[in-house]
Amino acid sequence: MHGLGFAGGLSDAGLPAGHIPTVLLFFSAGVETGHLLFIGVVLSSIAPVRRVRILFPLWADVVPPYAIGTMACSGSSNAPFRFERSERPDQ
């Protein structure tokens, strides 16, 4: 879908129609190369961090589920949407 919009922009910019497939191919190849490089950097930085052993207390395993449940029940995570959808009294 994005490629079609990009192709339309290229033709509007004056690029000959015969060159558009080549430009789209190299653009897509560049984007995918960037994705692969980013994933490589992230994975190569995660590997050394996983080797470090951090000793957490036993109760630390149950904190994330309780924290997520507390946030979901309190409604603080969706408060902006509630305020946005509520009707104003002056209307």
Secondary structure by P-SEA (a helix, b strand, c coil): caaaaaaaaaaaacccccaaaaaaaaaaaaaaaaaaaaaaaaaaaaaaaaabbbbbcccccaaaaaaaaaaaaacccaaaaaaaacccccc
